[in-house]
Structures are given as structure tokens and as C-alpha cells.
Amino acid sequence: MTTVTRLNKHDLSANLVTSGAFETKKAALEAILAVTSEISEVMIAGNAVAIPDFGKFEAYTRQNGVIKPKFTPFSILKEAVAG
């Protein structure tokens, strides 16, 4: 059985610094917050966000009229996760 490790935004920002993508955790955290905020705003406006080689974020309406967020991974991400 595979152990699931969950990362929060602070863990993710630390990983981005370690990978060399950002010089500081603060800069990485600001980027994470900017991206997630923009994705949220686009979805709230009723539009979708597609990130090539990753997936698509969109809002959908359930049969009962409730609007929910949805993420659909693209095949390259599915294949990478599957190994």
C-alpha cells in the first residue's frame, strides 16, 4: 500500500525553493497564492483554466443545481502519476 503524503502551501513553497525555482519561500508562497487566486477568480466567473500537460479547472453544475469545482487531469499527468 502506498503512503500518501499531503503537502500544504508552505511545504510546496519550501519544495520550490529546494528545486531552485525560487530563491525564497516567501516568493514561492506569493506565486502559489497568485496562481490559485487567479484560477479561483476565473472559475467563479464561469470560465475554465486549462494548463497544458497538467489539467483543466472548471466549475460544473450538478443535477440539483449546486455548482462545484472540478479538476480534470490531462493524459500526460495521468500517465506520469500511474508510473
C-alpha positions as CSV (number, residue, x, y, z in Angstrom):
1,M,0.0,0.0,0.0
2,T,1.3,3.5,-0.9
3,T,1.7,6.1,1.9
4,V,0.0,9.4,1.0
5,T,1.9,12.5,1.9
6,R,0.0,15.7,1.8
7,L,1.7,19.0,1.2
8,N,0.3,22.3,2.2
9,K,1.2,25.6,0.5
10,H,4.1,26.1,2.9
11,D,5.5,22.7,2.2
12,L,5.1,23.2,-1.5
13,S,6.8,26.6,-1.3
14,A,9.8,25.0,0.5
15,N,10.0,22.4,-2.2
16,L,10.0,25.1,-4.9
17,V,13.0,26.8,-3.2
18,T,14.8,23.4,-2.8
19,S,14.3,22.8,-6.6
20,G,15.8,26.1,-7.4
21,A,12.6,27.5,-8.9
22,F,12.5,30.4,-6.4
23,E,15.1,32.0,-4.1
24,T,12.9,32.4,-1.1
25,K,9.9,30.6,0.5
26,K,8.1,34.0,0.6
27,A,8.5,34.4,-3.2
28,A,7.3,30.9,-3.8
29,L,4.4,31.3,-1.5
30,E,3.3,34.5,-3.2
31,A,3.4,32.8,-6.6
32,I,1.3,29.9,-5.3
33,L,-1.2,32.2,-3.8
34,A,-1.3,34.3,-7.0
35,V,-1.9,31.3,-9.2
36,T,-4.6,29.7,-7.0
37,S,-6.3,33.0,-6.6
38,E,-6.4,33.6,-10.3
39,I,-7.7,30.1,-11.0
40,S,-10.5,30.6,-8.4
41,E,-11.5,34.0,-9.9
42,V,-11.7,32.6,-13.4
43,M,-13.8,29.7,-12.2
44,I,-16.1,32.0,-10.2
45,A,-16.7,34.0,-13.4
46,G,-17.9,30.7,-15.0
47,N,-14.8,30.1,-17.1
48,A,-12.3,27.2,-17.3
49,V,-8.5,27.3,-16.9
50,A,-6.5,24.7,-18.9
51,I,-2.8,24.2,-18.1
52,P,-1.1,22.3,-20.8
53,D,0.4,18.9,-19.7
54,F,-1.4,19.3,-16.4
55,G,-5.2,19.6,-16.4
56,K,-8.3,21.7,-16.5
57,F,-10.0,23.5,-13.7
58,E,-13.7,24.4,-14.2
59,A,-17.0,24.8,-12.4
60,Y,-19.8,22.5,-13.1
61,T,-23.5,22.4,-12.1
62,R,-24.8,19.2,-10.5
63,Q,-28.3,18.0,-11.3
64,N,-29.6,19.6,-8.0
65,G,-28.3,23.0,-9.2
66,V,-25.3,23.1,-6.9
67,I,-22.2,24.5,-8.6
68,K,-18.9,22.6,-7.7
69,P,-15.3,23.0,-8.7
70,K,-13.8,20.2,-10.9
71,F,-10.3,19.3,-11.9
72,T,-9.7,17.0,-14.9
73,P,-6.1,15.8,-15.3
74,F,-4.8,15.6,-18.9
75,S,-3.4,12.3,-20.1
76,I,0.3,13.3,-19.6
77,L,-0.3,13.9,-15.9
78,K,-2.4,10.7,-15.6
79,E,0.4,8.7,-17.2
80,A,3.1,10.3,-15.0
81,V,1.2,9.5,-11.9
82,A,0.5,5.9,-13.0
83,G,4.2,5.5,-13.5
